[in-house]
Amino acid sequence: MNISEIARRAGVSPSAVSRYLNNGYLSEQKRAAIQKVVEETGYRPLAQAQALRTRKTRTIGVILPRIDSFAVSSVTTGIASVLEENGFQLLLADTRNTPQKELDYLDAFDEQRVDGVILIATVLSDAHTAALKNRRTPTVLIGQRLAGVSCVYHDDYNAFYDVTRLVISKGCKKLGYIGAVDQDRAVGQDRRRAFCDAVREAGLSENHTVVSGFSIRSGREMAEELLDAWGPLDAVVCATDAMAVGTLQCLKSRGIQVPQQALLTGHGHSDVASVTTPPITTIRYYYEESGADGANLLLDQIRHPDTPVKEIRLGYCLVERESTRR
């Protein structure tokens, strides 16, 4: 079965069948006749041949730091909901939090002729900046802000400022901070800067800080280091929920009661922060919505190559739970 045979059975020209298969303009009568034959014969066009003709693969490359992350999986769900509805397939590339792999996949997707790329970003090095600003393939960034690149990002600074001010308003005078590396501009730089600004404005010390990995285990280890260096503390403010869960384990192992003796906050509204004892105060970001917005930005670029660069900043919600209630 080929286009010519479909055309003969439907009583139309081969060019009409080609327009039908590529969503071109057709009269309703011709479209209905072709659709009837396609359904009767079960005809499916060869994807490789369509790609050669249209120079479109209907495939989007999605580069993500780790698929088992609550935030990343939520973002990916939002991306998929929009792209699949528009007839695109996703090709997922899990970098396992390795920045060099992000760069490798950016190059690979440029060569493999995907129609577009979405990078769920963590670290933005000079190499990342150069790679993102010199791409042939339409690309959107999610989770970080980069001038000159279409992106969807969260209001990390104000969210973290608000959660820090919350514990200060509870009468805490000696705060500890567990954060991420500064190469991660959103989770590392913006959240640390917000913490430092909030405690400085309150006339408190901003020096009780450590840097952690993104796992619960790393959060616990760095909480141990934080308390060994500057404990006891009135509150510990963590850059992620996983860090906060690890910190809670550390505090319990030392007999420090939360919230009676120390307040604790996380960030990200993950499921794990809601099932601890006590449940942990956190910030909710709209991860799934960010994925959907990023996918729509990318579709605009694909359909209209002259579309200007756009930035979307999403809001947040402070979710107070028992870990900050006395």
GIBEL-V491963 format. One record per residue. RES is the residue in one letter. SS is DSSP state (~ for helix, > for strand, _ for the rest). OMEGA is omega as a letter, one per 40 degrees, with the letter a starting at -180 (none if undefined). Layout:
res/ss/omega
RES/SS/OMEGA
RES/SS/OMEGA
This chain:
res/ss/omega
M/_/i
N/_/a
I/~/a
S/~/i
E/~/i
I/~/a
A/~/a
R/~/a
R/~/a
A/~/a
G/_/i
V/_/i
S/_/i
P/~/a
S/~/i
A/~/i
V/~/i
S/~/i
R/~/i
Y/~/a
L/~/a
N/_/i
N/_/i
G/_/a
Y/_/i
L/_/i
S/_/a
E/~/a
Q/~/i
K/~/a
R/~/a
A/~/a
A/~/i
I/~/a
Q/~/i
K/~/a
V/~/i
V/~/a
E/~/a
E/~/a
T/~/a
G/_/a
Y/_/i
R/_/i
P/_/i
L/_/a
A/~/a
Q/~/i
A/~/i
Q/~/a
A/~/i
L/~/a
R/~/a
T/~/a
R/_/i
K/_/a
T/_/a
R/_/a
T/>/i
I/>/i
G/>/i
V/>/a
I/>/a
L/>/a
P/_/i
R/_/a
I/_/a
D/_/i
S/_/i
F/~/a
A/~/a
V/~/i
S/~/i
S/~/i
V/~/a
T/~/i
T/~/i
G/~/i
I/~/a
A/~/a
S/~/a
V/~/a
L/~/a
E/~/i
E/~/a
N/_/i
G/_/i
F/_/i
Q/>/i
L/>/i
L/>/a
L/>/i
A/>/a
D/>/a
T/_/a
R/_/i
N/_/i
T/_/a
P/~/a
Q/~/i
K/~/i
E/~/i
L/~/i
D/~/a
Y/~/i
L/~/i
D/~/a
A/~/a
F/~/i
D/~/a
E/~/a
Q/_/i
R/_/i
V/_/a
D/_/a
G/>/a
V/>/i
I/>/i
L/>/i
I/>/a
A/_/i
T/_/i
V/>/i
L/_/i
S/_/i
D/~/i
A/~/i
H/~/a
T/~/i
A/~/a
A/~/a
L/~/a
K/~/a
N/_/a
R/_/i
R/_/a
T/_/i
P/_/a
T/>/i
V/>/a
L/>/i
I/>/i
G/_/i
Q/_/i
R/_/i
L/_/a
A/_/i
G/_/i
V/_/i
S/_/a
C/>/i
V/>/a
Y/>/a
H/>/a
D/_/a
D/~/a
Y/~/a
N/~/i
A/~/a
F/~/i
Y/~/a
D/~/a
V/~/i
T/~/i
R/~/i
L/~/a
V/~/i
I/~/a
S/~/i
K/_/i
G/_/i
C/_/a
K/_/a
K/_/a
L/>/i
G/>/a
Y/>/i
I/>/a
G/>/a
A/_/a
V/_/a
D/_/i
Q/_/i
D/>/a
R/~/a
A/~/a
V/~/a
G/~/a
Q/~/a
D/~/a
R/~/i
R/~/i
R/~/i
A/~/i
F/~/a
C/~/i
D/~/a
A/~/a
V/~/i
R/~/i
E/~/i
A/_/i
G/_/a
L/_/i
S/_/i
E/_/a
N/_/a
H/_/a
T/>/i
V/>/i
V/>/a
S/_/i
G/_/a
F/_/a
S/_/i
I/~/i
R/~/i
S/~/i
G/~/i
R/~/a
E/~/a
M/~/i
A/~/i
E/~/a
E/~/a
L/~/a
L/~/i
D/~/a
A/~/a
W/~/a
G/_/e
P/_/a
L/_/i
D/_/a
A/>/i
V/>/a
V/>/a
C/>/a
A/_/i
T/_/i
D/~/a
A/~/i
M/~/a
A/~/i
V/~/i
G/~/i
T/~/i
L/~/i
Q/~/i
C/~/a
L/~/i
K/~/a
S/~/i
R/_/i
G/_/i
I/_/a
Q/_/i
V/_/e
P/_/a
Q/_/a
Q/_/i
A/_/i
L/>/a
L/>/i
T/>/i
G/_/a
H/_/i
G/_/i
H/_/i
S/_/a
D/~/a
V/~/a
A/~/a
S/~/a
V/_/i
T/_/i
T/_/e
P/_/i
P/_/a
I/_/i
T/>/a
T/>/i
I/>/i
R/>/i
Y/>/a
Y/_/a
Y/~/a
E/~/i
E/~/i
S/~/i
G/~/i
A/~/i
D/~/i
G/~/i
A/~/i
N/~/i
L/~/a
L/~/i
L/~/i
D/~/i
Q/~/a
I/~/a
R/~/a
H/_/a
P/_/a
D/_/i
T/_/i
P/_/i
V/_/i
K/_/i
E/>/i
I/>/i
R/>/a
L/>/a
G/_/a
Y/>/i
C/>/i
L/>/a
V/>/a
E/_/i
R/_/a
E/~/a
S/~/i
T/~/a
R/_/i
R/_/none
